Every structure is written in C-alpha cells, then in structure tokens.
Amino acid sequence: MIAYENLKKSNQTFFEEYHEIFKSTLDSGWYILGKEVEQFEISFAKYCEVEHCVGVASGLDAMVLAFKQLDFAIGDEVIVPSNTYIASILAILHCGLKPILVEPDICTYNIDPLKIEAAVSSKTRAILAVHLYGKMCDMGIIMAIAERHNLCVIEDCAQAHAARYQGKMAGSFGDFGAFSFYPTKNLGALGDAGAVTTNSAIASQKIRTLRNYGSSIKYVNEEVGYNSRLDELQAAFLSVKLKYLDKITAHKRKLASIYMNEINPNFVLPIIQEGFEDVYHIFAIRHPQRDRLRNYLSDHGVKTEVHYPIPPHKQKAMEGVWKGGEYPISEEIHQTILSLPISYGHTEEEIFRVVQVMNQF
C-alpha cells in the first residue's frame, strides 16, 4: 500500500536531530517564548527574505492576528478565492469582516486576478491571496490592483513555503504573509504552529503583543489580545527542518516531474508557468470521474486525498454568510480534484507505481 502521507517516514531523517534539540530544550527549563522561538523567527524571516517573523500557534491564528493588526471596521470586506480552504474564510469572519468570494482560474486553482477588480467596492479593505497547493498567485496583477484601490494584501502562504513568483519569495509581497506549519506542510512541525511575516517593525511588534494576551510587558496589557504563541519545542523542531527545506522542496519537485512526464493525457495536470517556482505541497490532478478514480486507486494500493470536497459557500457553518451567488468554477474544481501522494517520505519508485496504476484506469 502506498500511503497518501506517512508523517513518521517523512520525518525519520530528522529524528536524531529532533531528539537532540528536544533534550536541549527540555533541559533549558524554558518552554514559552524563549531563545528557540527567537532563533526560528530570525531564521525564517531571513529565509523568506523579509525583515520580521512572528511565531504564533497556528496558520489560522497567523491570519487572524494579521487582520486584527490592520484594525479594520466591523463589516469591512476582504476579497478571497471561492475555492480556498475554510481557514481563510474563518480568519475573515473571526475578525468581524465580510468575505467576498472571487472565482479561481480553472488552470491554476488560485484566485483569478482578472476577476478581482470587479469585486472591489467602497467597503473593500484587503485582498487575501491564497497560494493554493504550492503555487503562488499572480502577485504582479494583485499588487497593482491593491495599489490602485489602496487595499492591503495578506498572503495565505500555508501551502507555499519556499514558493517564488518572479524570483520573490511567498510571504514577501503583501503587508503580511501568514504561514502554517501543520505537520503535513513542506515545512511542518510536530504539532500545530504558525507564523506571520512582514517588513513592518511596528506591525510585527503589535502582533507580538497580540499573541501574548495583548502584553509586551509582563502583567501590563495594552491590547485585547490572545494566547497564540509558538512554543519552544515546535520552534526548535522547525529550526531543524528549515535547514532541509530546500532539499525537501527539490525532492517534491522531482516527484512532481515524474507525474508530469509520465501520466497520460486523460488527466488534467498542474499547469507550469514561466516565472512561477511551484513547491507542490499538494499534487492535484482533475478528472470528471474523480470518485471512481479514487476508488480504483485505493483498490490497487494507492491512497489519495481530496483538497477539498466541499466548497466554502456550501459548508453548513457558512449558512447565512452569503446571500445568493453562484461559483461554478469553484464547484467544478471541488467535484473533480484529486491529490496524489507526493511527500518527502515517498520514493521515486512509489510514484512510478502510482503512475502505472493511473494510466491503467
């Protein structure tokens, strides 16, 4: 059986260093907001080619704290892709803002930049650019629209660690980049973790205050804050793995190239575009008989996932958020998308086997 993801296998290479850093952190006696968090923040900011990084508890919290720092009014609007993962929508709602759905490009699965401007209103304050599956959005067009309309840009980089657009790193374009380090990510922790990147010293300091009960001085609370701190152990594990992120990315690109070169034309494969350096957090293909294909692969020893089976506007939790509105492109993607195995723990031989089974479908 070829698993979709085996986290133990994907992390096994790092176990010896994990054990060493675990013992060091345990022996230090300091487990919250210490030197490990500080070191990771410095290293990850440098890696992302930005000035500041603030470690937080999750990718969702990273987006929430970015929006909170911007201090928008209740009911202000944020443009977001209609096929995003629900966390993007939740972050907007938790801040009292209104998500405005814009359809994706059927080829890239990212927000269609040519449809954004039509969604801008007098209440629009920001664009949440979600870099889905490890491919960056067309940030050239998005940043130009934001400048024309005086909008903020938040990048949802939860699936795009190390991805680039026109040579620039994910998380370095907008006012903020929001990262998740959920264990399955290309840069994954051993539990929940996240970070916000920014080039603003003032904004980064406010987020540091917000993540820690609204306090920058112990027992002095300047803001209505949160408890959303990246803990020392997760920061330590992430510092270990960050050293290997380029190697992880190269491996996943190699596996992706096997799929791209060997899968027959019956399947819709990810698009390759000049100027986009994709990192393949997810290798998503499409097929009109997705569910039948998925069952066939499972029957032949290949496990897959669906990212994601239900579009946001059809989730029960979102009832009443939107009045009307049709999103046929999003629905087509959700009905036909299938994620194939492509982790750091997979071998080239396993991927060739997946291709062999698919081509027999």
C-alpha positions, 0 to 999 in steps of 0.5 A, a space after each residue: 500500500 502506498 500511503 497518501 502521507 506517512 508523517 513518521 517516514 517523512 520525518 525519520 531523517 530528522 529524528 536524531 536531530 529532533 531528539 537532540 534539540 528536544 533534550 536541549 530544550 527540555 533541559 533549558 527549563 524554558 518552554 514559552 517564548 524563549 531563545 528557540 522561538 527567537 532563533 526560528 523567527 530570525 531564521 525564517 524571516 531571513 529565509 523568506 527574505 523579509 525583515 520580521 517573523 512572528 511565531 504564533 500557534 497556528 496558520 489560522 491564528 497567523 491570519 487572524 492576528 494579521 487582520 486584527 493588526 490592520 484594525 479594520 471596521 466591523 463589516 469591512 470586506 476582504 476579497 478571497 478565492 471561492 475555492 480556498 480552504 475554510 481557514 481563510 474564510 474563518 480568519 475573515 469572519 473571526 475578525 468581524 469582516 465580510 468575505 467576498 468570494 472571487 472565482 479561481 482560474 480553472 488552470 491554476 486553482 488560485 484566485 483569478 486576478 482578472 476577476 478581482 477588480 470587479 469585486 472591489 467596492 467602497 467597503 473593500 479593505 484587503 485582498 487575501 491571496 491564497 497560494 493554493 497547493 504550492 503555487 503562488 498567485 499572480 502577485 504582479 496583477 494583485 499588487 497593482 490592483 491593491 495599489 490602485 484601490 489602496 487595499 492591503 494584501 495578506 498572503 495565505 502562504 500555508 501551502 507555499 513555503 519556499 514558493 517564488 513568483 518572479 524570483 520573490 519569495 511567498 510571504 514577501 509581497 503583501 503587508 503580511 504573509 501568514 504561514 502554517 506549519 501543520 505537520 503535513 506542510 513542506 515545512 511542518 512541525 510536530 504539532 500545530 504552529 504558525 507564523 506571520 511575516 512582514 517588513 513592518 517593525 511596528 506591525 510585527 511588534 503589535 502582533 507580538 503583543 497580540 499573541 501574548 494576551 495583548 502584553 509586551 510587558 509582563 502583567 501590563 496589557 495594552 491590547 485585547 489580545 490572545 494566547 497564540 504563541 509558538 512554543 519552544 519545542 515546535 520552534 526548535 523542531 522547525 529550526 531543524 527542518 528549515 535547514 532541509 527545506 530546500 532539499 525537501 522542496 527539490 525532492 517534491 519537485 522531482 516527484 512532481 516531474 515524474 507525474 508530469 512526464 509520465 501520466 497520460 493525457 486523460 488527466 488534467 495536470 498542474 499547469 507550469 508557468 514561466 516565472 512561477 517556482 511551484 513547491 507542490 505541497 499538494 499534487 492535484 490532478 482533475 478528472 470528471 470521474 474523480 470518485 471512481 478514480 479514487 476508488 480504483 486507486 485505493 483498490 490497487 494500493 494507492 491512497 489519495 486525498 481530496 483538497 477539498 470536497 466541499 466548497 466554502 459557500 456550501 459548508 453548513 457553518 457558512 449558512 447565512 454568510 452569503 446571500 445568493 451567488 453562484 461559483 461554478 468554477 469553484 464547484 467544478 474544481 471541488 467535484 473533480 480534484 484529486 491529490 496524489 501522494 507526493 511527500 518527502 517520505 515517498 520514493 521515486 519508485 512509489 510514484 512510478 507505481 502510482 503512475 502505472 496504476 493511473 494510466 491503467 484506469 
